[in-house]
Amino acid sequence: MTNEMGNRRVDKKSVYDVDFDYYINNATPAYIDFMNSEHDYLRNSISRGRLLELGAGSGRILKAVHDIVDSAVGVDKSKTQISALKRNVPHGNIGVVHADMRDLPFKEGYFDYATLMFSTLGNFHDEDKAKILSEARRILKKGGKLFVSVYAENAFDYQREFYTGLGFDVRNEGSLTIVSGENGGFVSERFTREKLEQLARSAGFSEVRITPLTEWTYMCEMVK
Ligand SMILES: C[S@@+](CC[C@H](N)C(=O)[O-])C[C@H]1O[C@@H](n2cnc3c(N)ncnc32)[C@H](O)[C@@H]1O
């Protein structure tokens, strides 16, 4: 990623206020491969039914799968991303809801599928990860599936590439990449299979399947 991308980032309030489409359209080959692998995995794993995309951003995942489900809803906490979603996603079978994924405004057992992509889970502390997974499980039907894509143990070079491209500084600390900049910072975790399994089981999911998505990412499928 170029300095130009870094410069675009400088006056933003947080990483979630960036123009995700700009970064998606200018992604490096490794990230294009990662995103295409997410699309392929989801398209091969879901059919019909209702889908909820957690942290929907600018609508990349909704656009990739909306034609194979009956309906889809994207939730996001950022007003910038809600505006992007309203502009970007086809209106027919896709809804947009401004909400926090730790406390979802949907009734129990309503959705067939939920998705949490681009290693978004790794931006939360463990207590919030538990809330997110338990909320996702609550809104799923019995047998419904949550798909979570995350950075794997060996992803540091790819995290550095991505976040320095956004204009942040990064440093490596255990399983965490600490991302900092003039507008604040956040963490991006790299996951082991054991950690994913433990998070899913603690949230009450009955089956867990973990598959490498690229050489540096996993897809974790959790079944209610
Ligand atoms: C890394 S982006 C992923 C966007 C999209 N899912 C994709 O893969 O292209 C994470 C998204 O989660 C949203 N987000 C962060 N914390 C959230 C929360 N507590 N509740 C809902 N959305 C949140 C951010 O605003 C951002 O749009």
The ligand as an SDF file (V2000), in Angstrom:
LIG
                    3D

 27 29  0  0  0  0  0  0  0  0999 V2000
  -12.6140   -4.7470    9.5540 C   0  0  0  0  0  0  0  0  0  0  0  0
  -14.1610   -4.0110    9.1790 S   0  0  0  0  0  0  0  0  0  0  0  0
  -14.9330   -5.3130    8.2500 C   0  0  0  0  0  0  0  0  0  0  0  0
  -15.9550   -4.8330    7.2590 C   0  0  0  0  0  0  0  0  0  0  0  0
  -16.6260   -5.9210    6.4280 C   0  0  0  0  0  0  0  0  0  0  0  0
  -17.1830   -6.9760    7.2620 N   0  0  0  0  0  0  0  0  0  0  0  0
  -15.6440   -6.5360    5.4570 C   0  0  0  0  0  0  0  0  0  0  0  0
  -15.1630   -7.6400    5.7310 O   0  0  0  0  0  0  0  0  0  0  0  0
  -15.3510   -5.9210    4.4210 O   0  0  0  0  0  0  0  0  0  0  0  0
  -14.9800   -4.1080   10.7560 C   0  0  0  0  0  0  0  0  0  0  0  0
  -16.3170   -3.3980   10.8260 C   0  0  0  0  0  0  0  0  0  0  0  0
  -16.9000   -3.6400   12.1100 O   0  0  0  0  0  0  0  0  0  0  0  0
  -17.5190   -2.4470   12.5850 C   0  0  0  0  0  0  0  0  0  0  0  0
  -17.5960   -2.5030   14.0600 N   0  0  0  0  0  0  0  0  0  0  0  0
  -16.5840   -2.3410   14.9520 C   0  0  0  0  0  0  0  0  0  0  0  0
  -17.0270   -2.4970   16.2100 N   0  0  0  0  0  0  0  0  0  0  0  0
  -18.3530   -2.7600   16.1090 C   0  0  0  0  0  0  0  0  0  0  0  0
  -19.3740   -3.0520   17.0640 C   0  0  0  0  0  0  0  0  0  0  0  0
  -19.1190   -3.0710   18.3780 N   0  0  0  0  0  0  0  0  0  0  0  0
  -20.6250   -3.3100   16.6080 N   0  0  0  0  0  0  0  0  0  0  0  0
  -20.9050   -3.2600   15.2760 C   0  0  0  0  0  0  0  0  0  0  0  0
  -19.9730   -2.9900   14.3210 N   0  0  0  0  0  0  0  0  0  0  0  0
  -18.7210   -2.7540   14.7340 C   0  0  0  0  0  0  0  0  0  0  0  0
  -16.6390   -1.3410   12.0600 C   0  0  0  0  0  0  0  0  0  0  0  0
  -17.3070   -0.0900   12.0110 O   0  0  0  0  0  0  0  0  0  0  0  0
  -16.2420   -1.8760   10.6760 C   0  0  0  0  0  0  0  0  0  0  0  0
  -17.1520   -1.4590    9.7050 O   0  0  0  0  0  0  0  0  0  0  0  0
  1  2  1  0
  2  3  1  0
  2 10  1  0
  3  4  1  0
  4  5  1  0
  5  6  1  0
  5  7  1  0
  7  8  2  0
  7  9  1  0
 10 11  1  0
 11 12  1  0
 11 26  1  0
 12 13  1  0
 13 14  1  0
 13 24  1  0
 14 15  1  0
 14 23  1  0
 15 16  2  0
 16 17  1  0
 17 18  1  0
 17 23  2  0
 18 19  1  0
 18 20  2  0
 20 21  1  0
 21 22  2  0
 22 23  1  0
 24 25  1  0
 24 26  1  0
 26 27  1  0
M  CHG  2   2   1   9  -1
M  END
$$$$
